[in-house]
Amino acid sequence: MAPKPSKADKKIVYDKKLCQLLDDYTQILVTAADNVGSKQLQGIRKGLRGDSVVLMGKNTMMKRSVRLHAEKTGNQAFLNLIPLLVGNVGLIFTKGDLKEVSEEVAKYKVGAPARVGLVAPIDVVVPPGNTGLDPSQTSFFQVLNIPTKINKGTVEIITPNLLAVALATEYSFPQAEQVKEYLKDPSKFAAAAPAAASGSAAAPAAAAAQEEEKKDEPAEESDDDMGFSLFD
């Protein structure tokens, strides 16, 4: 029975594999691997088989191998990968068309139920429709300022509600920031309106004052009115 390889041995094998891939391929896709199951990964490997190779691993190991390769070969180009190796990511080495490879990977994208602690990779909107909840559950929606109505004995959401969720939680997005700022200190917005109004009225007032001054000023006398000209 062969002895179980140590962590040091595994690192050596991984370094050798990644460095070999860096030698063999010039195109690399960095792909997010959050919430990707083993079945999905297996399907992606199978779909890309032929001209592409998928390599997973810890970021620290990937960065280490990339640095080793740069030191051995003098090729500094692959060091640009290091800043991209953040979070749960994988590397796809390919000799094919990058667009086609991306499209092939996208085929294995599937929906997944929300779980506590996970960040959704896309915007999540609760669509209008029947929730199936009885009328006693309306208080939950009222707290979030989500408009509802009772339809056939169940609670129905009238409109989508991302803004209400953002206002009731720490979650935010650019469109919600101004509303949150207003709710935090409405006086800022209240003070801005009169200031703008008074500013717009100042110009006509100044213009009117100038007109009055012009009326009070005596008209300038010309040389002709004095009975001679400068050339007499």
Salt bridges, closest charged atoms under 4 A:
ASP15 OD2 - ARG64 NH1 2.13
ASP23 OD1 - HIS69 NE2 2.75
GLU103 OE2 - LYS99 NZ 2.52
GLU104 OE1 - LYS107 NZ 3.10
GLU181 OE2 - LYS188 NZ 3.08
